[in-house]
């Protein structure tokens, strides 16, 4: 019983049939697998971005319509986290910036977003001023997240632009005018 199996395996090892396909297999399967990993990473990134945009839009709608309430950074942050259902650790990784904008002398946000770096000590919130009625406001949210595949393809690029904790950042911006009450 063992002799026929040994004979078959010896013949299989010596055979060179199909050896031309092995080269293509070795070259293309890793590329195909890497593209699948990047597609999954991009799909999850897109879902996170959509949820962040949704949470920011709902919070901005509430702030825009309720100008008599004094909104703090933590209140707006909690509104965004409550409405952005799929952001993990939203309470500890989300940071907001809100500034009043003069439409006649437009000055945009600082180019580097104010994001949380979980590997360092917490820093105070930078640039958060609640607006008045009929004032043009810009609100920018920055959230940190862990990529699904941090060592391959798109996840590697996210981490390269990340922070000391290996997290990547995602930014969403909204502009609105505070309605009069």
N, CA, C and O atoms as a DFTB+ gen file, in Angstrom:
724 C
 N C O
     1  1       0.820      -1.195       0.000
     2  2       0.000       0.000       0.000
     3  2       0.866       1.261       0.000
     4  3       0.552       2.239      -0.678
     5  1       1.946       1.228       0.758
     6  2       2.797       2.405       0.839
     7  2       3.651       2.544      -0.424
     8  3       3.934       3.662      -0.854
     9  1       4.058       1.435      -1.015
    10  2       4.896       1.480      -2.213
    11  2       4.216       2.226      -3.374
    12  3       4.855       3.069      -4.006
    13  1       2.947       1.940      -3.669
    14  2       2.331       2.710      -4.776
    15  2       2.255       4.214      -4.490
    16  3       2.383       5.028      -5.404
    17  1       2.052       4.572      -3.248
    18  2       1.986       6.006      -2.897
    19  2       3.352       6.644      -3.073
    20  3       3.454       7.747      -3.610
    21  1       4.420       5.958      -2.622
    22  2       5.772       6.490      -2.793
    23  2       6.110       6.629      -4.273
    24  3       6.712       7.617      -4.692
    25  1       5.716       5.631      -5.057
    26  2       5.982       5.655      -6.490
    27  2       5.257       6.837      -7.153
    28  3       5.824       7.524      -8.002
    29  1       4.006       7.062      -6.757
    30  2       3.223       8.172      -7.316
    31  2       3.852       9.521      -6.939
    32  3       3.961      10.406      -7.788
    33  1       4.258       9.682      -5.697
    34  2       4.861      10.937      -5.259
    35  2       6.197      11.194      -5.945
    36  3       6.507      12.338      -6.280
    37  1       7.008      10.126      -6.162
    38  2       8.270      10.275      -6.868
    39  2       8.035      10.746      -8.308
    40  3       8.719      11.641      -8.804
    41  1       7.052      10.121      -8.965
    42  2       6.708      10.521     -10.327
    43  2       6.195      11.971     -10.369
    44  3       6.527      12.733     -11.276
    45  1       5.401      12.323      -9.394
    46  2       4.845      13.694      -9.317
    47  2       5.965      14.720      -9.135
    48  3       5.929      15.802      -9.721
    49  1       6.964      14.365      -8.311
    50  2       8.066      15.296      -8.050
    51  2       8.926      15.498      -9.295
    52  3       9.401      16.607      -9.536
    53  1       9.131      14.461     -10.079
    54  2       9.975      14.546     -11.279
    55  2       9.260      15.180     -12.461
    56  3       9.908      15.687     -13.376
    57  1       7.966      15.157     -12.453
    58  2       7.206      15.659     -13.584
    59  2       7.369      17.164     -13.717
    60  3       7.394      17.884     -12.718
    61  1       7.478      17.628     -14.926
    62  2       7.616      19.056     -15.185
    63  2       6.398      19.620     -15.899
    64  3       6.444      20.742     -16.402
    65  1       5.326      18.874     -15.950
    66  2       4.099      19.356     -16.569
    67  2       3.519      20.493     -15.730
    68  3       3.431      20.378     -14.507
    69  1       3.134      21.559     -16.359
    70  2       2.512      22.683     -15.662
    71  2       3.495      23.640     -15.033
    72  3       3.080      24.559     -14.327
    73  1       4.785      23.461     -15.261
    74  2       5.763      24.336     -14.615
    75  2       5.722      25.753     -15.167
    76  3       6.180      26.681     -14.501
    77  1       5.191      25.940     -16.356
    78  2       5.097      27.288     -16.917
    79  2       4.059      28.117     -16.173
    80  3       4.176      29.341     -16.116
    81  1       3.065      27.485     -15.612
    82  2       2.017      28.211     -14.891
    83  2       2.481      28.643     -13.507
    84  3       1.958      29.613     -12.959
    85  1       3.433      27.953     -12.944
    86  2       3.895      28.264     -11.590
    87  2       4.466      29.676     -11.519
    88  3       4.237      30.387     -10.540
    89  1       5.208      30.088     -12.547
    90  2       5.807      31.424     -12.548
    91  2       4.721      32.496     -12.493
    92  3       4.803      33.421     -11.685
    93  1       3.709      32.378     -13.343
    94  2       2.627      33.354     -13.335
    95  2       1.878      33.334     -12.014
    96  3       1.489      34.379     -11.493
    97  1       1.683      32.154     -11.487
    98  2       0.977      32.025     -10.207
    99  2       1.740      32.743      -9.106
   100  3       1.150      33.477      -8.314
   101  1       3.037      32.534      -9.055
   102  2       3.867      33.148      -8.010
   103  2       3.893      34.662      -8.155
   104  3       3.988      35.370      -7.153
   105  1       3.811      35.166      -9.363
   106  2       3.862      36.614      -9.569
   107  2       2.498      37.260      -9.342
   108  3       2.419      38.292      -8.675
   109  1       1.434      36.686      -9.872
   110  2       0.145      37.367      -9.866
   111  2      -0.704      37.134      -8.625
   112  3      -1.498      38.005      -8.270
   113  1      -0.573      36.020      -7.964
   114  2      -1.412      35.781      -6.779
   115  2      -1.110      36.768      -5.664
   116  3      -2.060      37.276      -5.068
   117  1       0.152      37.083      -5.332
   118  2       0.372      38.114      -4.310
   119  2      -0.185      39.487      -4.710
   120  3      -0.703      40.220      -3.868
   121  1      -0.074      39.824      -5.996
   122  2      -0.644      41.098      -6.451
   123  2      -2.157      41.111      -6.316
   124  3      -2.746      42.105      -5.890
   125  1      -2.771      40.016      -6.678
   126  2      -4.220      39.907      -6.553
   127  2      -4.647      39.950      -5.089
   128  3      -5.624      40.614      -4.742
   129  1      -3.926      39.252      -4.244
   130  2      -4.234      39.246      -2.811
   131  2      -4.055      40.639      -2.204
   132  3      -4.871      41.073      -1.391
   133  1      -2.985      41.340      -2.599
   134  2      -2.759      42.698      -2.100
   135  2      -3.870      43.642      -2.556
   136  3      -4.288      44.512      -1.792
   137  1      -4.351      43.485      -3.782
   138  2      -5.439      44.350      -4.243
   139  2      -6.732      44.060      -3.471
   140  3      -7.514      44.978      -3.223
   141  1      -6.967      42.812      -3.093
   142  2      -8.126      42.498      -2.259
   143  2      -8.003      43.150      -0.888
   144  3      -8.979      43.698      -0.376
   145  1      -6.817      43.097      -0.288
   146  2      -6.613      43.726       1.016
   147  2      -6.837      45.234       0.933
   148  3      -7.469      45.820       1.812
   149  1      -6.320      45.860      -0.122
   150  2      -6.509      47.301      -0.277
   151  2      -7.969      47.647      -0.531
   152  3      -8.438      48.695      -0.086
   153  1      -8.693      46.788      -1.237
   154  2     -10.115      47.038      -1.476
   155  2     -10.900      46.973      -0.168
   156  3     -11.800      47.782       0.054
   157  1     -10.572      46.030       0.683
   158  2     -11.243      45.945       1.982
   159  2     -10.911      47.162       2.826
   160  3     -11.799      47.746       3.447
   161  1      -9.644      47.552       2.858
   162  2      -9.225      48.725       3.639
   163  2      -9.919      49.990       3.133
   164  3     -10.366      50.811       3.934
   165  1     -10.013      50.153       1.822
   166  2     -10.658      51.336       1.260
   167  2     -12.157      51.336       1.539
   168  3     -12.737      52.388       1.807
   169  1     -12.781      50.178       1.479
   170  2     -14.205      50.098       1.792
   171  2     -14.497      50.478       3.232
   172  3     -15.455      51.202       3.501
   173  1     -13.679      49.994       4.163
   174  2     -13.874      50.335       5.577
   175  2     -13.568      51.812       5.808
   176  3     -14.269      52.475       6.573
   177  1     -12.526      52.336       5.154
   178  2     -12.202      53.758       5.279
   179  2     -13.364      54.615       4.780
   180  3     -13.716      55.613       5.409
   181  1     -13.951      54.230       3.663
   182  2     -15.069      54.979       3.103
   183  2     -16.272      54.958       4.039
   184  3     -16.957      55.969       4.194
   185  1     -16.531      53.807       4.667
   186  2     -17.637      53.740       5.631
   187  2     -17.367      54.626       6.842
   188  3     -18.268      55.312       7.325
   189  1     -16.134      54.614       7.330
   190  2     -15.789      55.487       8.469
   191  2     -15.969      56.953       8.094
   192  3     -16.513      57.737       8.872
   193  1     -15.514      57.317       6.905
   194  2     -15.642      58.708       6.460
   195  2     -17.107      59.103       6.329
   196  3     -17.485      60.216       6.695
   197  1     -17.930      58.204       5.811
   198  2     -19.347      58.486       5.659
   199  2     -20.007      58.697       7.029
   200  3     -20.812      59.612       7.201
   201  1     -19.662      57.848       7.991
   202  2     -20.240      58.001       9.325
   203  2     -19.751      59.279      10.007
   204  3     -20.525      59.934      10.704
   205  1     -18.493      59.640       9.820
   206  2     -17.988      60.895      10.381
   207  2     -18.712      62.081       9.751
   208  3     -19.122      62.998      10.462
   209  1     -18.873      62.078       8.439
   210  2     -19.598      63.162       7.754
   211  2     -21.043      63.241       8.229
   212  3     -21.572      64.335       8.430
   213  1     -21.684      62.092       8.409
   214  2     -23.077      62.067       8.867
   215  2     -23.189      62.653      10.278
   216  3     -24.055      63.488      10.540
   217  1     -22.321      62.219      11.175
   218  2     -22.350      62.744      12.539
   219  2     -22.082      64.231      12.584
   220  3     -22.723      64.959      13.342
   221  1     -21.127      64.695      11.770
   222  2     -20.819      66.118      11.723
   223  2     -21.989      66.909      11.148
   224  3     -22.306      67.982      11.662
   225  1     -22.637      66.412      10.101
   226  2     -23.781      67.109       9.511
   227  2     -24.941      67.235      10.488
   228  3     -25.567      68.292      10.566
   229  1     -25.236      66.184      11.228
   230  2     -26.336      66.238      12.203
   231  2     -26.006      67.205      13.328
   232  3     -26.869      67.966      13.766
   233  1     -24.757      67.181      13.802
   234  2     -24.361      68.115      14.865
   235  2     -24.395      69.554      14.372
   236  3     -24.838      70.443      15.100
   237  1     -23.938      69.798      13.153
   238  2     -23.948      71.150      12.591
   239  2     -25.378      71.639      12.416
   240  3     -25.670      72.806      12.675
   241  1     -26.262      70.769      11.984
   242  2     -27.669      71.157      11.839
   243  2     -28.240      71.596      13.189
   244  3     -28.959      72.592      13.267
   245  1     -27.922      70.860      14.239
   246  2     -28.430      71.208      15.567
   247  2     -27.830      72.532      16.048
   248  3     -28.548      73.387      16.566
   249  1     -26.529      72.699      15.879
   250  2     -25.862      73.934      16.326
   251  2     -26.384      75.132      15.539
   252  3     -26.608      76.203      16.103
   253  1     -26.574      74.949      14.245
   254  2     -27.036      76.038      13.383
   255  2     -28.418      76.532      13.792
   256  3     -28.685      77.733      13.753
   257  1     -29.301      75.609      14.187
   258  2     -30.674      75.973      14.502
   259  2     -30.889      76.372      15.960
   260  3     -31.910      76.976      16.288
   261  1     -29.952      76.047      16.829
   262  2     -30.089      76.364      18.258
   263  2     -28.968      77.295      18.686
   264  3     -28.035      76.884      19.376
   265  1     -29.064      78.539      18.277
   266  2     -28.000      79.492      18.583
   267  2     -28.083      80.016      20.010
   268  3     -27.095      80.541      20.524
   269  1     -29.236      79.889      20.665
   270  2     -29.356      80.404      22.028
   271  2     -28.651      79.496      23.039
   272  3     -28.326      79.941      24.139
   273  1     -28.414      78.254      22.688
   274  2     -27.707      77.325      23.573
   275  2     -26.213      77.537      23.402
   276  3     -25.715      77.650      22.282
   277  1     -25.493      77.592      24.535
   278  2     -24.048      77.755      24.478
   279  2     -23.420      76.376      24.256
   280  3     -23.400      75.547      25.166
   281  1     -22.913      76.135      23.062
   282  2     -22.357      74.839      22.707
   283  2     -20.874      74.802      23.047
   284  3     -20.116      75.700      22.679
   285  1     -20.474      73.752      23.753
   286  2     -19.059      73.578      24.076
   287  2     -18.464      72.497      23.175
   288  3     -19.178      71.784      22.470
   289  1     -17.173      72.402      23.218
   290  2     -16.465      71.384      22.439
   291  2     -16.972      69.991      22.797
   292  3     -17.219      69.173      21.911
   293  1     -17.126      69.719      24.081
   294  2     -17.543      68.382      24.518
   295  2     -18.984      68.070      24.117
   296  3     -19.293      66.924      23.789
   297  1     -19.879      69.078      24.138
   298  2     -21.270      68.843      23.726
   299  2     -21.366      68.476      22.242
   300  3     -22.056      67.527      21.870
   301  1     -20.668      69.237      21.407
   302  2     -20.707      68.965      19.973
   303  2     -20.012      67.637      19.671
   304  3     -20.468      66.866      18.827
   305  1     -18.927      67.384      20.357
   306  2     -18.221      66.116      20.187
   307  2     -19.117      64.938      20.544
   308  3     -19.114      63.922      19.850
   309  1     -19.885      65.069      21.628
   310  2     -20.796      63.994      22.022
   311  2     -21.911      63.810      20.997
   312  3     -22.315      62.680      20.723
   313  1     -22.414      64.908      20.426
   314  2     -23.434      64.800      19.376
   315  2     -22.889      64.058      18.155
   316  3     -23.568      63.204      17.585
   317  1     -21.669      64.389      17.763
   318  2     -21.064      63.727      16.605
   319  2     -20.872      62.242      16.891
   320  3     -21.190      61.400      16.052
   321  1     -20.355      61.921      18.066
   322  2     -20.113      60.512      18.406
   323  2     -21.417      59.728      18.524
   324  3     -21.460      58.550      18.170
   325  1     -22.471      60.358      19.013
   326  2     -23.757      59.670      19.112
   327  2     -24.350      59.362      17.742
   328  3     -25.033      58.352      17.570
   329  1     -24.091      60.230      16.769
   330  2     -24.680      60.061      15.442
   331  2     -23.738      59.408      14.428
   332  3     -24.160      59.042      13.331
   333  1     -22.479      59.265      14.792
   334  2     -21.517      58.572      13.919
   335  2     -21.342      57.173      14.487
   336  3     -20.443      56.923      15.292
   337  1     -22.201      56.274      14.065
   338  2     -22.319      54.982      14.712
   339  2     -21.128      54.067      14.626
   340  3     -20.995      53.205      15.494
   341  1     -20.256      54.180      13.661
   342  2     -19.268      53.150      13.438
   343  2     -17.837      53.644      13.631
   344  3     -16.911      53.106      13.024
   345  1     -17.649      54.654      14.465
   346  2     -16.304      55.136      14.765
   347  2     -15.906      54.601      16.133
   348  3     -16.477      54.994      17.150
   349  1     -14.924      53.702      16.154
   350  2     -14.513      53.132      17.428
   351  2     -13.699      54.144      18.222
   352  3     -12.907      54.903      17.664
   353  1     -13.908      54.140      19.534
   354  2     -13.247      55.058      20.469
   355  2     -13.425      56.518      20.067
   356  3     -12.491      57.314      20.155
   357  1     -14.607      56.853      19.635
   358  2     -14.874      58.205      19.152
   359  2     -14.653      59.247      20.257
   360  3     -14.128      60.329      19.995
   361  1     -15.049      58.924      21.475
   362  2     -14.921      59.890      22.570
   363  2     -13.468      60.267      22.850
   364  3     -13.188      61.397      23.250
   365  1     -12.557      59.341      22.647
   366  2     -11.164      59.626      22.977
   367  2     -10.318      60.005      21.764
   368  3      -9.199      60.489      21.937
   369  1     -10.817      59.801      20.541
   370  2      -9.991      60.073      19.359
   371  2     -10.510      61.210      18.483
   372  3      -9.896      61.524      17.464
   373  1     -11.613      61.826      18.853
   374  2     -12.188      62.912      18.046
   375  2     -11.806      64.254      18.639
   376  3     -11.888      64.448      19.852
   377  1     -11.388      65.180      17.789
   378  2     -11.083      66.538      18.209
   379  2     -11.693      67.490      17.208
   380  3     -11.662      67.241      16.003
   381  1     -12.254      68.593      17.709
   382  2     -12.953      69.568      16.868
   383  2     -12.242      70.910      16.876
   384  3     -11.587      71.282      17.850
   385  1     -12.385      71.625      15.773
   386  2     -11.969      73.021      15.676
   387  2     -13.138      73.792      15.093
   388  3     -13.710      73.376      14.085
   389  1     -13.504      74.906      15.707
   390  2     -14.580      75.745      15.168
   391  2     -14.138      77.196      15.252
   392  3     -13.759      77.684      16.317
   393  1     -14.191      77.875      14.118
   394  2     -13.782      79.275      14.065
   395  2     -14.813      80.070      13.278
   396  3     -15.483      79.553      12.384
   397  1     -14.918      81.336      13.636
   398  2     -15.766      82.262      12.882
   399  2     -14.982      82.738      11.663
   400  3     -13.783      83.001      11.747
   401  1     -15.670      82.843      10.537
   402  2     -15.031      83.233       9.277
   403  2     -15.660      84.537       8.796
   404  3     -16.881      84.689       8.787
   405  1     -14.813      85.460       8.402
   406  2     -15.280      86.695       7.791
   407  2     -15.383      86.441       6.286
   408  3     -14.362      86.220       5.636
   409  1     -16.601      86.466       5.714
   410  2     -16.722      86.144       4.285
   411  2     -16.071      87.182       3.371
   412  3     -15.800      86.883       2.208
   413  1     -15.818      88.370       3.859
   414  2     -15.194      89.405       3.036
   415  2     -13.673      89.339       3.095
   416  3     -12.993      89.875       2.220
   417  1     -13.143      88.690       4.112
   418  2     -11.698      88.523       4.264
   419  2     -11.455      87.075       4.685
   420  3     -11.119      86.802       5.837
   421  1     -11.628      86.160       3.746
   422  2     -11.626      84.739       4.058
   423  2     -10.231      84.272       4.471
   424  3      -9.241      84.505       3.777
   425  1     -10.189      83.619       5.601
   426  2      -8.962      82.977       6.071
   427  2      -9.333      81.562       6.493
   428  3     -10.188      81.374       7.358
   429  1      -8.703      80.581       5.897
   430  2      -9.079      79.202       6.168
   431  2      -8.379      78.680       7.414
   432  3      -7.571      79.370       8.035
   433  1      -8.711      77.455       7.756
   434  2      -8.070      76.784       8.874
   435  2      -6.574      76.650       8.625
   436  3      -6.097      76.750       7.495
   437  1      -5.855      76.422       9.710
   438  2      -4.457      76.038       9.608
   439  2      -4.387      74.733       8.813
   440  3      -5.266      73.884       8.960
   441  1      -3.375      74.557       7.984
   442  2      -3.307      73.383       7.113
   443  2      -3.197      72.073       7.882
   444  3      -3.691      71.049       7.411
   445  1      -2.573      72.078       9.036
   446  2      -2.475      70.845       9.830
   447  2      -3.653      70.800      10.788
   448  3      -3.860      71.707      11.595
   449  1      -4.412      69.732      10.682
   450  2      -5.593      69.586      11.533
   451  2      -5.175      69.287      12.962
   452  3      -4.156      68.642      13.206
   453  1      -5.974      69.762      13.895
   454  2      -5.741      69.509      15.312
   455  2      -6.326      68.133      15.634
   456  3      -7.538      67.986      15.787
   457  1      -5.461      67.136      15.734
   458  2      -5.903      65.765      15.985
   459  2      -5.348      65.271      17.317
   460  3      -4.371      65.812      17.835
   461  1      -5.970      64.263      17.849
   462  2      -5.541      63.655      19.098
   463  2      -4.396      62.696      18.796
   464  3      -4.484      61.887      17.873
   465  1      -3.329      62.790      19.571
   466  2      -2.246      61.808      19.486
   467  2      -2.276      61.006      20.777
   468  3      -1.876      61.495      21.833
   469  1      -2.752      59.775      20.684
   470  2      -2.946      58.964      21.894
   471  2      -1.632      58.495      22.504
   472  3      -1.628      57.981      23.622
   473  1      -0.514      58.659      21.794
   474  2       0.769      58.256      22.357
   475  2       1.379      59.355      23.225
   476  3       2.371      59.114      23.914
   477  1       0.805      60.550      23.201
   478  2       1.322      61.672      23.986
   479  2       0.290      62.112      25.009
   480  3      -0.848      61.643      25.006
   481  1       0.706      63.024      25.887
   482  2      -0.219      63.580      26.867
   483  2      -1.263      64.427      26.148
   484  3      -0.962      65.037      25.122
   485  1      -2.502      64.473      26.681
   486  2      -3.548      65.280      26.032
   487  2      -3.187      66.761      26.017
   488  3      -2.631      67.293      26.977
   489  1      -3.511      67.402      24.917
   490  2      -3.280      68.834      24.765
   491  2      -4.616      69.556      24.807
   492  3      -5.647      68.954      24.507
   493  1      -4.623      70.837      25.175
   494  2      -5.892      71.573      25.174
   495  2      -6.417      71.760      23.755
   496  3      -5.667      71.717      22.780
   497  1      -7.718      71.966      23.672
   498  2      -8.376      72.153      22.380
   499  2      -7.900      73.457      21.770
   500  3      -7.823      74.481      22.448
   501  1      -7.581      73.413      20.484
   502  2      -7.062      74.577      19.772
   503  2      -8.149      75.134      18.870
   504  3      -8.745      74.374      18.106
   505  1      -8.426      76.407      18.926
   506  2      -9.305      77.056      17.964
   507  2     -10.759      76.630      18.034
   508  3     -11.313      76.174      17.034
   509  1     -11.392      76.767      19.192
   510  2     -12.814      76.446      19.284
   511  2     -13.522      77.653      19.863
   512  3     -13.470      77.893      21.069
   513  1     -14.196      78.427      18.989
   514  2     -14.949      79.604      19.429
   515  2     -16.378      79.482      18.944
   516  3     -16.622      79.502      17.738
   517  1     -17.338      79.355      19.865
   518  2     -18.743      79.308      19.442
   519  2     -19.136      80.636      18.803
   520  3     -18.710      81.699      19.255
   521  1     -19.925      80.573      17.786
   522  2     -20.302      81.775      17.057
   523  2     -21.556      82.435      17.586
   524  3     -22.225      81.929      18.488
   525  1     -21.851      83.571      17.001
   526  2     -23.046      84.336      17.326
   527  2     -24.058      84.177      16.192
   528  3     -23.785      83.519      15.188
   529  1     -25.227      84.787      16.367
   530  2     -26.254      84.711      15.330
   531  2     -25.768      85.387      14.049
   532  3     -25.068      86.399      14.094
   533  1     -26.148      84.814      12.908
   534  2     -25.801      85.315      11.573
   535  2     -24.298      85.339      11.298
   536  3     -23.845      86.112      10.454
   537  1     -23.545      84.539      11.966
   538  2     -22.100      84.501      11.770
   539  2     -21.727      83.228      10.995
   540  3     -22.236      82.146      11.285
   541  1     -20.838      83.371      10.010
   542  2     -20.367      82.234       9.237
   543  2     -19.327      81.476      10.049
   544  3     -18.355      82.056      10.533
   545  1     -19.546      80.167      10.192
   546  2     -18.669      79.341      11.020
   547  2     -18.127      78.181      10.192
   548  3     -18.781      77.699       9.268
   549  1     -16.936      77.749      10.535
   550  2     -16.369      76.520       9.962
   551  2     -16.027      75.588      11.110
   552  3     -15.434      75.991      12.111
   553  1     -16.417      74.332      10.940
   554  2     -16.174      73.301      11.948
   555  2     -15.409      72.167      11.280
   556  3     -15.832      71.644      10.249
   557  1     -14.280      71.792      11.872
   558  2     -13.473      70.695      11.339
   559  2     -13.324      69.634      12.419
   560  3     -12.967      69.923      13.561
   561  1     -13.606      68.406      12.028
   562  2     -13.483      67.261      12.937
   563  2     -12.345      66.374      12.452
   564  3     -12.231      66.091      11.260
   565  1     -11.514      65.943      13.376
   566  2     -10.423      65.027      13.063
   567  2     -10.536      63.841      14.002
   568  3     -10.567      64.007      15.221
   569  1     -10.599      62.654      13.440
   570  2     -10.713      61.435      14.243
   571  2      -9.560      60.516      13.876
   572  3      -9.169      60.442      12.711
   573  1      -9.016      59.819      14.858
   574  2      -7.943      58.853      14.641
   575  2      -8.529      57.450      14.642
   576  3      -9.488      57.173      15.363
   577  1      -7.954      56.566      13.837
   578  2      -8.432      55.190      13.767
   579  2      -7.270      54.252      13.471
   580  3      -6.223      54.667      12.973
   581  1      -7.479      52.984      13.789
   582  2      -6.495      51.946      13.498
   583  2      -6.854      51.292      12.169
   584  3      -7.969      50.793      12.017
   585  1      -5.934      51.282      11.199
   586  2      -6.218      50.590       9.942
   587  2      -6.387      49.088      10.180
   588  3      -5.830      48.533      11.128
   589  1      -7.150      48.450       9.323
   590  2      -7.384      47.012       9.449
   591  2      -6.112      46.234       9.141
   592  3      -5.744      45.326       9.887
   593  1      -5.437      46.583       8.050
   594  2      -4.187      45.931       7.649
   595  2      -3.077      46.987       7.654
   596  3      -2.750      47.528       6.598
   597  1      -2.492      47.292       8.816
   598  2      -1.539      48.402       8.883
   599  2      -0.206      48.150       8.189
   600  3       0.568      49.088       7.999
   601  1       0.080      46.913       7.807
   602  2       1.380      46.636       7.191
   603  2       1.303      46.414       5.693
   604  3       2.313      46.085       5.069
   605  1       0.136      46.585       5.103
   606  2       0.033      46.318       3.667
   607  2      -0.707      47.435       2.956
   608  3      -1.704      47.957       3.455
   609  1      -0.206      47.790       1.790
   610  2      -0.881      48.690       0.862
   611  2      -1.379      49.985       1.453
   612  3      -0.604      50.793       1.964
   613  1      -2.670      50.171       1.378
   614  2      -3.307      51.410       1.801
   615  2      -3.166      51.643       3.305
   616  3      -2.941      52.774       3.737
   617  1      -3.295      50.587       4.101
   618  2      -3.124      50.709       5.548
   619  2      -1.736      51.186       5.920
   620  3      -1.579      51.937       6.883
   621  1      -0.724      50.764       5.174
   622  2       0.648      51.218       5.414
   623  2       0.784      52.703       5.125
   624  3       1.467      53.416       5.860
   625  1       0.149      53.174       4.073
   626  2       0.195      54.598       3.748
   627  2      -0.538      55.421       4.802
   628  3      -0.099      56.521       5.137
   629  1      -1.646      54.907       5.329
   630  2      -2.350      55.606       6.403
   631  2      -1.456      55.764       7.617
   632  3      -1.355      56.857       8.176
   633  1      -0.803      54.685       8.031
   634  2       0.025      54.713       9.239
   635  2       1.236      55.602       9.043
   636  3       1.673      56.267       9.982
   637  1       1.788      55.627       7.836
   638  2       2.946      56.467       7.571
   639  2       2.629      57.929       7.820
   640  3       3.495      58.695       8.243
   641  1       1.397      58.316       7.559
   642  2       0.972      59.687       7.789
   643  2       0.295      59.836       9.142
   644  3      -0.343      60.856       9.405
   645  1       0.422      58.850       9.991
   646  2      -0.271      58.838      11.276
   647  2       0.546      59.486      12.384
   648  3       1.326      60.412      12.161
   649  1       0.336      58.962      13.581
   650  2       0.993      59.538      14.741
   651  2       1.881      58.495      15.409
   652  3       2.145      57.440      14.833
   653  1       2.345      58.790      16.631
   654  2       3.229      57.882      17.352
   655  2       2.569      56.588      17.766
   656  3       3.268      55.601      17.997
   657  1       1.250      56.549      17.869
   658  2       0.536      55.335      18.270
   659  2       0.202      54.451      17.073
   660  3      -0.419      53.402      17.244
   661  1       0.599      54.850      15.867
   662  2       0.322      54.053      14.679
   663  2      -1.085      54.222      14.159
   664  3      -1.569      53.378      13.406
   665  1      -1.756      55.301      14.546
   666  2      -3.111      55.539      14.075
   667  2      -3.094      56.493      12.885
   668  3      -2.201      57.329      12.752
   669  1      -4.087      56.351      12.033
   670  2      -4.250      57.230      10.890
   671  2      -5.345      58.250      11.209
   672  3      -6.147      58.040      12.119
   673  1      -5.378      59.345      10.466
   674  2      -6.382      60.368      10.742
   675  2      -7.351      60.518       9.588
   676  3      -7.039      60.230       8.433
   677  1      -8.532      60.978       9.945
   678  2      -9.592      61.227       8.976
   679  2     -10.197      62.590       9.333
   680  3     -10.471      62.866      10.501
   681  1     -10.401      63.432       8.329
   682  2     -10.848      64.805       8.571
   683  2     -12.140      65.060       7.812
   684  3     -12.315      64.611       6.680
   685  1     -13.041      65.791       8.460
   686  2     -14.275      66.225       7.823
   687  2     -14.510      67.682       8.194
   688  3     -14.271      68.080       9.334
   689  1     -14.972      68.474       7.245
   690  2     -15.168      69.912       7.462
   691  2     -16.577      70.302       7.059
   692  3     -17.129      69.773       6.095
   693  1     -17.156      71.238       7.812
   694  2     -18.482      71.759       7.499
   695  2     -18.480      73.272       7.722
   696  3     -17.843      73.771       8.650
   697  1     -19.185      73.978       6.879
   698  2     -19.371      75.414       7.023
   699  2     -20.858      75.684       7.167
   700  3     -21.675      75.046       6.502
   701  1     -21.211      76.621       8.028
   702  2     -22.612      76.930       8.263
   703  2     -22.755      78.337       8.795
   704  3     -21.792      78.933       9.278
   705  1     -23.954      78.861       8.704
   706  2     -24.288      80.176       9.240
   707  2     -25.245      79.966      10.396
   708  3     -26.245      79.261      10.257
   709  1     -24.952      80.565      11.522
   710  2     -25.836      80.419      12.684
   711  2     -27.111      81.214      12.415
   712  3     -27.075      82.411      12.129
   713  1     -28.222      80.519      12.515
   714  2     -29.524      81.131      12.244
   715  2     -29.930      82.065      13.390
   716  3     -29.619      81.793      14.550
   717  1     -30.620      83.162      13.069
   718  2     -31.130      84.021      14.141
   719  2     -32.285      83.341      14.868
   720  3     -33.036      82.569      14.272
   721  1     -32.419      83.634      16.150
   722  2     -33.484      82.973      16.919
   723  2     -34.769      83.783      16.894
   724  3     -35.767      83.376      17.488
